[in-house]
Each structure stands twice: as structure tokens, then as C-alpha cells.
Amino acid sequence: MEITYLGHSSFKLRGKNAIVVTDPFDPKFVGLKFPKIPADIVTISHEHHDHNFREAVDGTPVIVSGAGEYEVKGIKIIGIDTFHDASLGSERGGNTIYRIEMDGISLVHCGDLGHKLTEAQLDTIGDVGILMIPVGGYFTLDAALASEVVSQITPKIIIPMHYKRDGLTKDFDVLSTLDLFLKEMGKEGITPVPKLTVSQDKLPTETTVVVLS
């Protein structure tokens, strides 16, 4: 499997049989370019413009939006109801976490999760090979809370997302930079890489943070 970061909370997951794109964003709203790429599946964590720009993706992908169980081209996806804030959704509404089974690897994309997880949610999530988690705070988990959620899930690989970076519009000036999360995790000085290529038998034995450029 090959994982490429498209920016903000969006990734391209290229497997043996299909391509999944998570949370495509509106370039005008976010400020980053979104590449024209085809996909077989698009997951939408919630209906905000920086996570639901379906038309950015080429082809005729199956749109996965909301809680439930899905299977497309042998890829099994479970959507789990969560909240966009720590107040049961009263501030920013709902959010869907997706567990994606692809090429023998379990990936979890947290969308704009805003709180620690319940035991029931953790049971549904199960064992996790790769975790894509927001770390920029304000709208979602901050560095400290993201670290706590990582401890709850105990993935093999952590890929941070949804943090302050060059090119974002002023709407996202409130986000924290990635270095706060890396410091929280004791992982300062990680060199970003353009993509992650991984297989089930090559997952690390200890939790590893991977920063995608």
C-alpha cells in the first residue's frame, strides 16, 4: 500500500485493487491545491467545506459518508459516530471515524475528532496498523489530547494531519503547528517523506510517527 498526503485531512491510499481518498477539501476555502486524481472510494468524515469537496476527485467513486458498514472492491470500511468537539457535538456537530481494511492493514482516519474515545468506540475500532489523526487543535484535537487518543488506540504507525502549515487561508491561522504534537510524543526532528509505502508484514513493532510532506 502507498499513502500520499494531499493536505489538511486528505490522503490518497493506493492499494492493490483500489484507490481511496479521504476528506477531499475545497482548495479555495483551505488555500492548498488539490490534485486531480481518480479514486474508487471517497470517505467524508463530516459536511464541512474542508472535508467534503467530492467534486475534487475524478472518476465515479463510491462516496462513503456516515456511520455503517461498507465494502467496495474488497475494501471493508466501518464508519463510527463521534463528535467534532468535546461537548457531544453541541459546538461543531458530528464526525465519523473510518476504519479501513485494505491489503491486510487496518487504517483509521479520525476526521475532525474532538474528544477522547469511549470503550465502545475503541472496541469497534479494534487493532490499528495506521492512524491518521488531527493534531492542530481549536477545531479538533490539540497536541496533548491527540497524544491521549494515540495511547487509547496504540497504533503501529501515526500520521498527523490537520495542523497549521504554509499556504492555508486565514481561517486556519488558529491551528497549532505540527511541532507541538511531535514534542508531546517525544518525536522532534522527524524528516518528512513524500509518501509511505507499507505492507502488513513490514509494520513496525513499536509505535512510529511518520510525517508526510
C-alpha positions as CSV (number, residue, x, y, z in Angstrom):
1,M,0.0,0.0,0.0
2,E,1.1,3.5,-0.8
3,I,-0.1,6.5,1.3
4,T,0.3,10.1,0.0
5,Y,-0.7,13.2,1.9
6,L,-2.9,15.6,-0.2
7,G,-3.0,18.2,2.6
8,H,-5.2,19.1,5.6
9,S,-7.1,15.8,6.4
10,S,-6.9,14.3,2.9
11,F,-4.9,11.3,1.9
12,K,-4.7,9.0,-1.1
13,L,-4.5,5.4,-0.2
14,R,-3.4,3.3,-3.1
15,G,-3.9,-0.4,-2.6
16,K,-3.6,-3.5,-4.9
17,N,-7.2,-3.2,-6.1
18,A,-8.5,0.3,-5.4
19,I,-7.7,3.9,-4.5
20,V,-9.3,5.6,-1.5
21,V,-9.3,9.4,-1.0
22,T,-10.2,10.7,2.5
23,D,-11.8,14.1,3.2
24,P,-11.1,16.0,-0.1
25,F,-11.2,19.7,0.5
26,D,-12.2,22.8,-1.4
27,P,-9.0,24.5,-2.5
28,K,-10.5,28.0,-2.4
29,F,-11.6,27.5,1.2
30,V,-8.5,25.8,2.5
31,G,-5.9,27.6,0.4
32,L,-4.0,24.5,-0.7
33,K,-4.1,23.0,-4.2
34,F,-5.9,19.7,-4.6
35,P,-4.5,17.4,-7.3
36,K,-6.9,16.0,-9.9
37,I,-6.7,12.3,-9.1
38,P,-9.2,9.4,-9.7
39,A,-10.4,7.3,-6.9
40,D,-12.7,4.3,-6.4
41,I,-13.8,5.3,-2.9
42,V,-14.1,8.7,-1.2
43,T,-14.7,8.9,2.6
44,I,-16.3,12.0,4.1
45,S,-16.0,12.5,7.8
46,H,-18.4,15.4,8.1
47,E,-20.0,18.0,5.9
48,H,-17.7,21.0,6.2
49,H,-16.0,22.5,3.1
50,D,-12.5,21.5,4.2
51,H,-13.6,17.8,4.4
52,N,-16.4,17.2,1.9
53,F,-15.4,18.5,-1.6
54,R,-16.4,15.4,-3.5
55,E,-16.1,17.1,-6.9
56,A,-12.3,17.5,-6.4
57,V,-12.0,13.7,-7.1
58,D,-12.0,12.4,-10.7
59,G,-13.9,9.3,-11.8
60,T,-17.1,7.9,-10.4
61,P,-16.0,6.9,-6.8
62,V,-18.3,5.4,-4.3
63,I,-19.0,8.0,-1.6
64,V,-18.8,6.7,2.0
65,S,-20.4,9.2,4.4
66,G,-21.6,8.4,7.9
67,A,-21.7,5.5,10.3
68,G,-22.2,2.0,9.0
69,E,-20.5,-0.9,7.3
70,Y,-19.4,-0.7,3.6
71,E,-17.5,-2.9,1.2
72,V,-16.2,-1.8,-2.2
73,K,-13.7,-3.8,-4.3
74,G,-12.8,-5.9,-1.3
75,I,-12.1,-3.0,0.9
76,K,-14.1,-3.1,4.1
77,I,-14.9,0.2,5.8
78,I,-16.7,0.8,9.2
79,G,-17.9,4.3,9.9
80,I,-18.1,5.1,13.7
81,D,-20.2,8.0,15.0
82,T,-18.1,10.5,17.1
83,F,-18.2,14.3,17.7
84,H,-16.4,17.3,16.2
85,D,-16.0,18.7,19.7
86,A,-15.8,17.7,23.4
87,S,-19.4,18.8,24.0
88,L,-21.3,16.0,22.4
89,G,-21.5,17.9,19.1
90,S,-23.2,21.0,20.5
91,E,-20.4,23.3,19.2
92,R,-19.5,21.8,15.8
93,G,-21.7,18.8,15.2
94,G,-20.9,15.2,14.4
95,N,-17.9,13.4,12.9
96,T,-17.3,10.0,11.5
97,I,-14.2,8.0,12.2
98,Y,-13.4,5.4,9.5
99,R,-11.7,2.0,10.0
100,I,-10.5,0.9,6.6
101,E,-9.3,-2.7,6.0
102,M,-7.1,-2.6,2.9
103,D,-4.3,-5.0,1.7
104,G,-4.4,-6.7,5.1
105,I,-3.8,-3.5,7.0
106,S,-6.2,-1.7,9.3
107,L,-6.2,2.1,8.9
108,V,-8.2,4.6,11.0
109,H,-8.9,8.1,9.7
110,C,-10.2,10.3,12.6
111,G,-11.7,13.1,10.5
112,D,-12.2,16.1,12.9
113,L,-12.4,14.1,16.1
114,G,-12.8,16.4,19.1
115,H,-12.7,14.1,22.1
116,K,-11.2,11.0,23.7
117,L,-12.9,7.8,22.7
118,T,-15.3,5.6,24.6
119,E,-14.7,1.9,25.3
120,A,-17.5,1.1,22.9
121,Q,-15.8,3.2,20.1
122,L,-12.5,1.6,20.9
123,D,-14.0,-1.9,20.7
124,T,-15.3,-1.1,17.2
125,I,-12.0,0.4,16.1
126,G,-10.1,-2.7,17.3
127,D,-6.4,-3.2,16.4
128,V,-4.9,-0.4,14.3
129,G,-1.9,-0.6,11.9
130,I,-2.0,3.1,10.8
131,L,-3.7,6.0,12.5
132,M,-4.4,9.3,10.7
133,I,-5.1,11.8,13.5
134,P,-5.7,15.6,13.7
135,V,-3.3,17.4,16.0
136,G,-3.8,21.2,15.3
137,G,-6.4,21.9,18.0
138,Y,-9.1,24.6,18.1
139,F,-11.5,22.8,15.7
140,T,-10.4,19.4,16.8
141,L,-7.8,17.5,18.9
142,D,-4.9,19.5,20.2
143,A,-1.4,18.0,20.6
144,A,-2.0,16.8,24.2
145,L,-5.4,15.3,23.5
146,A,-4.2,13.7,20.3
147,S,-1.4,12.1,22.3
148,E,-4.0,10.7,24.7
149,V,-6.1,9.3,21.9
150,V,-3.0,7.7,20.4
151,S,-2.4,6.0,23.8
152,Q,-6.0,4.7,23.7
153,I,-5.7,3.3,20.2
154,T,-2.0,2.1,20.3
155,P,-1.4,2.0,16.5
156,K,1.8,0.8,14.8
157,I,2.1,4.0,12.7
158,I,0.8,7.5,13.4
159,I,0.4,10.0,10.6
160,P,-0.5,13.5,11.9
161,M,-2.9,15.8,10.0
162,H,-5.0,18.9,10.2
163,Y,-2.3,21.3,11.5
164,K,-1.0,24.8,10.6
165,R,1.2,24.9,7.6
166,D,2.2,27.4,4.8
167,G,-0.5,28.2,2.3
168,L,-3.6,27.8,4.4
169,T,-6.1,30.6,4.4
170,K,-6.5,32.9,7.4
171,D,-9.5,30.8,8.6
172,F,-6.9,28.2,9.8
173,D,-4.4,30.6,11.5
174,V,-5.9,29.3,14.8
175,L,-4.4,25.9,14.2
176,S,-1.2,24.9,16.0
177,T,1.9,23.7,14.1
178,L,3.0,20.1,13.9
179,D,6.0,20.6,16.2
180,L,3.8,20.8,19.3
181,F,2.4,17.3,18.7
182,L,5.9,15.9,17.9
183,K,7.2,17.4,21.1
184,E,4.2,15.9,23.0
185,M,5.1,12.5,21.5
186,G,8.9,12.9,22.2
187,K,9.5,12.7,18.4
188,E,11.0,16.0,17.5
189,G,13.2,16.3,14.4
190,I,11.4,13.8,12.2
191,T,12.2,14.4,8.5
192,P,9.0,14.5,6.3
193,V,8.8,12.0,3.5
194,P,6.7,12.3,0.3
195,K,4.9,9.0,0.7
196,L,4.7,5.9,2.9
197,T,4.9,2.5,1.3
198,V,4.0,-0.3,3.7
199,S,2.8,-3.9,3.8
200,Q,1.2,-6.0,6.5
201,D,4.5,-7.8,7.2
202,K,6.5,-4.6,7.3
203,L,4.6,-2.7,10.0
204,P,6.9,-1.6,12.9
205,T,6.9,-3.4,16.2
206,E,6.9,-0.2,18.1
207,T,4.7,2.9,17.6
208,T,6.3,5.1,14.9
209,V,5.3,8.6,13.8
210,V,5.5,9.3,10.1
211,V,5.3,12.9,8.8
212,L,4.2,13.1,5.2
213,S,5.1,16.2,3.2
